[in-house]
């Protein structure tokens, strides 16, 4: 668990099945856009928003989309554009 952009980041990869290949924070939207590349060459784009919890003193990042697989990095970026991400 670490802090990213004034919120707690609890998403981590224990089995090394994917790695972050793009991470963009939008201060205007207060959102975090991350694209993971899996070992099979597919991409998983996620848009994260801040959520609050009574357990923690600061917000935490929570994904606002379900898990999707994309064939290319460009497709993943296009997908995130629907959530306010940049292309």
CNS distance restraints for C-alpha pairs under 8 A (distance, minus, plus):
assign (resid   1 and name CA) (resid   8 and name CA) 6.78 0.50 0.50
assign (resid   1 and name CA) (resid   9 and name CA) 5.66 0.50 0.50
assign (resid   1 and name CA) (resid  10 and name CA) 4.81 0.50 0.50
assign (resid   1 and name CA) (resid  11 and name CA) 7.72 0.50 0.50
assign (resid   2 and name CA) (resid   8 and name CA) 5.81 0.50 0.50
assign (resid   2 and name CA) (resid   9 and name CA) 5.25 0.50 0.50
assign (resid   2 and name CA) (resid  10 and name CA) 6.86 0.50 0.50
assign (resid   3 and name CA) (resid   7 and name CA) 5.53 0.50 0.50
assign (resid   3 and name CA) (resid   8 and name CA) 4.57 0.50 0.50
assign (resid   3 and name CA) (resid   9 and name CA) 5.59 0.50 0.50
assign (resid   4 and name CA) (resid   8 and name CA) 6.18 0.50 0.50
assign (resid   4 and name CA) (resid   9 and name CA) 6.01 0.50 0.50
assign (resid   5 and name CA) (resid  25 and name CA) 7.59 0.50 0.50
assign (resid   6 and name CA) (resid  58 and name CA) 7.64 0.50 0.50
assign (resid   6 and name CA) (resid  59 and name CA) 7.65 0.50 0.50
assign (resid   7 and name CA) (resid  50 and name CA) 6.89 0.50 0.50
assign (resid   7 and name CA) (resid  58 and name CA) 6.07 0.50 0.50
assign (resid   7 and name CA) (resid  59 and name CA) 4.95 0.50 0.50
assign (resid   7 and name CA) (resid  60 and name CA) 4.81 0.50 0.50
assign (resid   7 and name CA) (resid  61 and name CA) 6.23 0.50 0.50
assign (resid   8 and name CA) (resid  58 and name CA) 6.94 0.50 0.50
assign (resid   8 and name CA) (resid  59 and name CA) 6.18 0.50 0.50
assign (resid   8 and name CA) (resid  60 and name CA) 4.25 0.50 0.50
assign (resid   8 and name CA) (resid  61 and name CA) 6.12 0.50 0.50
assign (resid   9 and name CA) (resid  60 and name CA) 6.10 0.50 0.50
assign (resid   9 and name CA) (resid  61 and name CA) 5.71 0.50 0.50
assign (resid  10 and name CA) (resid  60 and name CA) 7.58 0.50 0.50
assign (resid  10 and name CA) (resid  61 and name CA) 7.43 0.50 0.50
assign (resid  13 and name CA) (resid  17 and name CA) 7.12 0.50 0.50
assign (resid  13 and name CA) (resid  18 and name CA) 7.02 0.50 0.50
assign (resid  13 and name CA) (resid  19 and name CA) 7.65 0.50 0.50
assign (resid  17 and name CA) (resid  38 and name CA) 5.84 0.50 0.50
assign (resid  17 and name CA) (resid  39 and name CA) 5.93 0.50 0.50
assign (resid  18 and name CA) (resid  36 and name CA) 5.87 0.50 0.50
assign (resid  18 and name CA) (resid  37 and name CA) 5.27 0.50 0.50
assign (resid  18 and name CA) (resid  38 and name CA) 4.10 0.50 0.50
assign (resid  18 and name CA) (resid  39 and name CA) 6.01 0.50 0.50
assign (resid  19 and name CA) (resid  36 and name CA) 5.20 0.50 0.50
assign (resid  19 and name CA) (resid  37 and name CA) 5.44 0.50 0.50
assign (resid  19 and name CA) (resid  38 and name CA) 6.62 0.50 0.50
assign (resid  20 and name CA) (resid  34 and name CA) 6.82 0.50 0.50
assign (resid  20 and name CA) (resid  35 and name CA) 5.86 0.50 0.50
assign (resid  20 and name CA) (resid  36 and name CA) 4.36 0.50 0.50
assign (resid  20 and name CA) (resid  37 and name CA) 6.35 0.50 0.50
assign (resid  21 and name CA) (resid  34 and name CA) 7.67 0.50 0.50
assign (resid  21 and name CA) (resid  35 and name CA) 5.80 0.50 0.50
assign (resid  21 and name CA) (resid  36 and name CA) 5.62 0.50 0.50
assign (resid  21 and name CA) (resid  37 and name CA) 6.27 0.50 0.50
assign (resid  22 and name CA) (resid  33 and name CA) 7.77 0.50 0.50
assign (resid  22 and name CA) (resid  34 and name CA) 5.51 0.50 0.50
assign (resid  22 and name CA) (resid  35 and name CA) 5.09 0.50 0.50
assign (resid  22 and name CA) (resid  36 and name CA) 7.14 0.50 0.50
assign (resid  23 and name CA) (resid  32 and name CA) 7.18 0.50 0.50
assign (resid  23 and name CA) (resid  33 and name CA) 5.71 0.50 0.50
assign (resid  23 and name CA) (resid  34 and name CA) 4.54 0.50 0.50
assign (resid  23 and name CA) (resid  35 and name CA) 6.67 0.50 0.50
assign (resid  24 and name CA) (resid  32 and name CA) 5.88 0.50 0.50
assign (resid  24 and name CA) (resid  33 and name CA) 5.13 0.50 0.50
assign (resid  24 and name CA) (resid  34 and name CA) 6.51 0.50 0.50
assign (resid  24 and name CA) (resid  85 and name CA) 8.00 0.50 0.50
assign (resid  25 and name CA) (resid  30 and name CA) 7.19 0.50 0.50
assign (resid  25 and name CA) (resid  31 and name CA) 5.91 0.50 0.50
assign (resid  25 and name CA) (resid  32 and name CA) 4.48 0.50 0.50
assign (resid  25 and name CA) (resid  33 and name CA) 6.23 0.50 0.50
assign (resid  26 and name CA) (resid  30 and name CA) 5.42 0.50 0.50
assign (resid  26 and name CA) (resid  31 and name CA) 5.37 0.50 0.50
assign (resid  26 and name CA) (resid  32 and name CA) 6.35 0.50 0.50
assign (resid  26 and name CA) (resid  33 and name CA) 8.00 0.50 0.50
assign (resid  26 and name CA) (resid  85 and name CA) 7.75 0.50 0.50
assign (resid  27 and name CA) (resid  31 and name CA) 6.98 0.50 0.50
assign (resid  29 and name CA) (resid  84 and name CA) 7.56 0.50 0.50
assign (resid  30 and name CA) (resid  49 and name CA) 7.07 0.50 0.50
assign (resid  30 and name CA) (resid  50 and name CA) 7.66 0.50 0.50
assign (resid  31 and name CA) (resid  47 and name CA) 6.94 0.50 0.50
assign (resid  31 and name CA) (resid  48 and name CA) 5.65 0.50 0.50
assign (resid  31 and name CA) (resid  49 and name CA) 5.11 0.50 0.50
assign (resid  31 and name CA) (resid  50 and name CA) 7.32 0.50 0.50
assign (resid  32 and name CA) (resid  47 and name CA) 5.88 0.50 0.50
assign (resid  32 and name CA) (resid  48 and name CA) 4.94 0.50 0.50
assign (resid  32 and name CA) (resid  49 and name CA) 6.65 0.50 0.50
assign (resid  33 and name CA) (resid  45 and name CA) 7.47 0.50 0.50
assign (resid  33 and name CA) (resid  46 and name CA) 5.90 0.50 0.50
assign (resid  33 and name CA) (resid  47 and name CA) 4.67 0.50 0.50
assign (resid  33 and name CA) (resid  48 and name CA) 6.22 0.50 0.50
assign (resid  33 and name CA) (resid  80 and name CA) 7.09 0.50 0.50
assign (resid  33 and name CA) (resid  85 and name CA) 6.50 0.50 0.50
assign (resid  34 and name CA) (resid  45 and name CA) 5.88 0.50 0.50
assign (resid  34 and name CA) (resid  46 and name CA) 5.34 0.50 0.50
assign (resid  34 and name CA) (resid  47 and name CA) 6.53 0.50 0.50
assign (resid  34 and name CA) (resid  48 and name CA) 7.94 0.50 0.50
assign (resid  35 and name CA) (resid  43 and name CA) 6.58 0.50 0.50
assign (resid  35 and name CA) (resid  44 and name CA) 5.59 0.50 0.50
assign (resid  35 and name CA) (resid  45 and name CA) 4.31 0.50 0.50
assign (resid  35 and name CA) (resid  46 and name CA) 6.25 0.50 0.50
assign (resid  35 and name CA) (resid  73 and name CA) 7.90 0.50 0.50
assign (resid  35 and name CA) (resid  76 and name CA) 6.91 0.50 0.50
assign (resid  35 and name CA) (resid  77 and name CA) 7.81 0.50 0.50
assign (resid  36 and name CA) (resid  43 and name CA) 5.59 0.50 0.50
assign (resid  36 and name CA) (resid  44 and name CA) 5.05 0.50 0.50
assign (resid  36 and name CA) (resid  45 and name CA) 6.33 0.50 0.50
assign (resid  37 and name CA) (resid  41 and name CA) 6.24 0.50 0.50
assign (resid  37 and name CA) (resid  42 and name CA) 5.90 0.50 0.50
assign (resid  37 and name CA) (resid  43 and name CA) 4.59 0.50 0.50
assign (resid  37 and name CA) (resid  44 and name CA) 6.42 0.50 0.50
assign (resid  38 and name CA) (resid  42 and name CA) 5.41 0.50 0.50
assign (resid  38 and name CA) (resid  43 and name CA) 6.08 0.50 0.50
assign (resid  38 and name CA) (resid  44 and name CA) 7.52 0.50 0.50
assign (resid  41 and name CA) (resid  71 and name CA) 7.47 0.50 0.50
assign (resid  42 and name CA) (resid  69 and name CA) 6.20 0.50 0.50
assign (resid  42 and name CA) (resid  70 and name CA) 5.70 0.50 0.50
assign (resid  42 and name CA) (resid  71 and name CA) 5.15 0.50 0.50
assign (resid  42 and name CA) (resid  72 and name CA) 6.65 0.50 0.50
assign (resid  43 and name CA) (resid  69 and name CA) 5.57 0.50 0.50
assign (resid  43 and name CA) (resid  70 and name CA) 4.95 0.50 0.50
assign (resid  43 and name CA) (resid  71 and name CA) 6.31 0.50 0.50
assign (resid  43 and name CA) (resid  72 and name CA) 6.37 0.50 0.50
assign (resid  43 and name CA) (resid  73 and name CA) 6.28 0.50 0.50
assign (resid  43 and name CA) (resid  76 and name CA) 6.46 0.50 0.50
assign (resid  44 and name CA) (resid  67 and name CA) 6.84 0.50 0.50
assign (resid  44 and name CA) (resid  68 and name CA) 5.78 0.50 0.50
assign (resid  44 and name CA) (resid  69 and name CA) 5.07 0.50 0.50
assign (resid  44 and name CA) (resid  70 and name CA) 6.29 0.50 0.50
assign (resid  44 and name CA) (resid  76 and name CA) 6.83 0.50 0.50
assign (resid  45 and name CA) (resid  67 and name CA) 7.67 0.50 0.50
assign (resid  45 and name CA) (resid  68 and name CA) 6.96 0.50 0.50
assign (resid  45 and name CA) (resid  69 and name CA) 7.60 0.50 0.50
assign (resid  45 and name CA) (resid  70 and name CA) 7.89 0.50 0.50
assign (resid  45 and name CA) (resid  76 and name CA) 5.40 0.50 0.50
assign (resid  45 and name CA) (resid  77 and name CA) 7.37 0.50 0.50
assign (resid  45 and name CA) (resid  79 and name CA) 7.30 0.50 0.50
assign (resid  45 and name CA) (resid  80 and name CA) 6.62 0.50 0.50
assign (resid  46 and name CA) (resid  63 and name CA) 6.24 0.50 0.50
assign (resid  46 and name CA) (resid  64 and name CA) 7.43 0.50 0.50
assign (resid  46 and name CA) (resid  65 and name CA) 6.29 0.50 0.50
assign (resid  46 and name CA) (resid  66 and name CA) 7.81 0.50 0.50
assign (resid  46 and name CA) (resid  67 and name CA) 7.43 0.50 0.50
assign (resid  46 and name CA) (resid  80 and name CA) 7.11 0.50 0.50
assign (resid  47 and name CA) (resid  63 and name CA) 5.54 0.50 0.50
assign (resid  47 and name CA) (resid  64 and name CA) 5.73 0.50 0.50
assign (resid  47 and name CA) (resid  65 and name CA) 6.31 0.50 0.50
assign (resid  47 and name CA) (resid  80 and name CA) 6.67 0.50 0.50
assign (resid  47 and name CA) (resid  83 and name CA) 6.73 0.50 0.50
assign (resid  47 and name CA) (resid  85 and name CA) 7.99 0.50 0.50
assign (resid  48 and name CA) (resid  61 and name CA) 5.74 0.50 0.50
assign (resid  48 and name CA) (resid  62 and name CA) 5.16 0.50 0.50
assign (resid  48 and name CA) (resid  63 and name CA) 4.12 0.50 0.50
assign (resid  48 and name CA) (resid  64 and name CA) 5.61 0.50 0.50
assign (resid  48 and name CA) (resid  65 and name CA) 7.95 0.50 0.50
assign (resid  49 and name CA) (resid  61 and name CA) 5.53 0.50 0.50
assign (resid  49 and name CA) (resid  62 and name CA) 5.44 0.50 0.50
assign (resid  49 and name CA) (resid  63 and name CA) 6.24 0.50 0.50
assign (resid  49 and name CA) (resid  64 and name CA) 6.46 0.50 0.50
assign (resid  50 and name CA) (resid  59 and name CA) 5.75 0.50 0.50
assign (resid  50 and name CA) (resid  60 and name CA) 5.42 0.50 0.50
assign (resid  50 and name CA) (resid  61 and name CA) 4.75 0.50 0.50
assign (resid  50 and name CA) (resid  62 and name CA) 6.12 0.50 0.50
assign (resid  51 and name CA) (resid  59 and name CA) 5.33 0.50 0.50
assign (resid  51 and name CA) (resid  60 and name CA) 5.43 0.50 0.50
assign (resid  51 and name CA) (resid  61 and name CA) 6.30 0.50 0.50
assign (resid  51 and name CA) (resid  62 and name CA) 6.39 0.50 0.50
assign (resid  52 and name CA) (resid  56 and name CA) 7.69 0.50 0.50
assign (resid  52 and name CA) (resid  58 and name CA) 6.98 0.50 0.50
assign (resid  52 and name CA) (resid  59 and name CA) 4.54 0.50 0.50
assign (resid  52 and name CA) (resid  60 and name CA) 6.37 0.50 0.50
assign (resid  53 and name CA) (resid  57 and name CA) 7.73 0.50 0.50
assign (resid  53 and name CA) (resid  58 and name CA) 7.82 0.50 0.50
assign (resid  53 and name CA) (resid  59 and name CA) 6.68 0.50 0.50
assign (resid  53 and name CA) (resid  60 and name CA) 7.75 0.50 0.50
assign (resid  70 and name CA) (resid  75 and name CA) 6.11 0.50 0.50
assign (resid  70 and name CA) (resid  76 and name CA) 5.86 0.50 0.50
assign (resid  71 and name CA) (resid  75 and name CA) 6.95 0.50 0.50
assign (resid  72 and name CA) (resid  76 and name CA) 6.48 0.50 0.50
assign (resid  73 and name CA) (resid  77 and name CA) 6.32 0.50 0.50
assign (resid  74 and name CA) (resid  78 and name CA) 6.18 0.50 0.50
assign (resid  75 and name CA) (resid  79 and name CA) 6.12 0.50 0.50
assign (resid  76 and name CA) (resid  80 and name CA) 6.37 0.50 0.50
assign (resid  77 and name CA) (resid  81 and name CA) 6.34 0.50 0.50
assign (resid  77 and name CA) (resid  85 and name CA) 7.48 0.50 0.50
assign (resid  77 and name CA) (resid  86 and name CA) 7.30 0.50 0.50
assign (resid  77 and name CA) (resid  87 and name CA) 5.59 0.50 0.50
assign (resid  78 and name CA) (resid  82 and name CA) 7.24 0.50 0.50
assign (resid  78 and name CA) (resid  87 and name CA) 6.19 0.50 0.50
assign (resid  79 and name CA) (resid  83 and name CA) 7.68 0.50 0.50
assign (resid  80 and name CA) (resid  84 and name CA) 6.68 0.50 0.50
assign (resid  80 and name CA) (resid  85 and name CA) 5.07 0.50 0.50
assign (resid  80 and name CA) (resid  86 and name CA) 7.41 0.50 0.50
assign (resid  81 and name CA) (resid  85 and name CA) 4.24 0.50 0.50
assign (resid  81 and name CA) (resid  86 and name CA) 5.55 0.50 0.50
assign (resid  81 and name CA) (resid  87 and name CA) 6.30 0.50 0.50
